[in-house]
Amino acid sequence: MRLSEISNKEIIDYSKGQRLGVLGQTDLLIDENNGQIEAFVIPTLKWFGLGKREKEVTVYWNQIKKIGTDMIIIDV
């Protein structure tokens, strides 16, 4: 799967039912040997994106449960 196919999708935590962010607003951890995505690093912001980063959530590729047409469902 290419990055362009999954960009701009909302990332939803399955167990909490919580929106974590949009894939275009995340950092990626990429394996330098084969170019595959290993994980997404999602910054959590307060005040509707106007505050400072509180922490980051790292979502590894094996935690992805389903990639739909407009969202990615994960189980952290």
N, C-alpha and C positions, 0 to 999 in steps of 0.2 A: 504494500500500500504506500502511496506517495503522500508526502506532506500536503501537497495541494488538494488532495482528496479529503483530508480531515481538518483542514484549516477552517477557522470561523465557526466551529461547532462548539456548543456549550458543553462543559464538563460537569456532570452530575454525579454526586456520591450516592450510590444505591442505598447503603445502610442508613444514612442520615436524611436522605431526600433533599440534600443541600446543593445549591449551585456553587461550584468552586471558581468558575471563570470561563473565559472563551479561549480556545486554543491559539488564536492569534496574539493573545496577551501573555503567553507563557514562554519560558525558556525551555530548550530541549537539551537533553544529554544524548549525544550521538557517539556510537562506537566508531573510533577512528579507523579500525581495521576493515570494517565492512560497510560503514555508512548507515547502519540501521539505527533507528530511534530506540534508545534504552529506557528513557523516562521523560516525563514532563515535569517541570518545576513551576508550580503555580504560586504567584505571590498573592497573599491575602491582604486586602486593603480595607480600611474602614472609612466611613463618611463618603460612601459612594465613589470610591477611587481617589478622593482628595487627600486622604491621610497618608501617613507613612506606613511602610510595610511592618506588619506585626510579626509575621512568620511566613515561611514558605512551605507548601505541601508538595512532596515529591511523589509522583504517581508513576510506578514502573509499568512497562508494557504488559506484563503478565497480570496486572490488576485490572486491566480493561475487560469488562464483561460483554459489552455490546457497542458497536459503532453504528448509529442510525443515520438517517438523512440529515438531521439537524442537531444531534447531540451525541455525546460519548458517555456511556454509563460505566462507572468504575466502582470497585469495592476496595476501599482503602483499609 
